[in-house]
């Protein structure tokens, strides 16, 4: 029981940043795990939880995968001797077969690749990627309706347990 990992973004969790918008905007088809090539000041900022994945996407160029649009806010104390670019393009570390698969699938109409979350795996930073297709407006409405129903169901169950 003590080895159980915490879910979410609370204290004791291994999750650094979540892209909640991606799960709402897209149908997730396949997930991948990629390493992330970072500078020292970026690792310190990630330990402090200063990262955002909103409006971030993956680009495959020259047989390499790149993370574009991610924002890692530099700490004032960590990057004193070096100019820190919070939105720089970061290299993703994937196997060639995975890169080829992602590249071929993103060439299809309506498919793209987005990051879902950044998390710690041991002392390394990993990025969970997903091949996705865009949701239509009615799909988004159904997602909201289902989320509201789950919330309402939880309230009803809590009231029944109190009685």
URVENBEL-V817084 format. One line per field, one symbol per residue. burial: I if it has 9 or more other ideal C-beta (glycine too) atoms within 8 Angstrom, else O. Layout:
BEGIN
burial=???
END
This chain:
BEGIN
burial=OOOOOIOOOOOOIOIIIOIOOIIIOIOIOOOIOIIIOIOOIIIIIIOOOIIOIOOIIIOIOOOIIIIIOIOIIIIOOIIOOOOOOOOOOIIIOIOOOIIOOIIOIIOOOOIIIIIIIIIIOOOOIIIIIIIIIIIOOOIIOOIOOOOOOOOOOOOOOOOOOOO
END
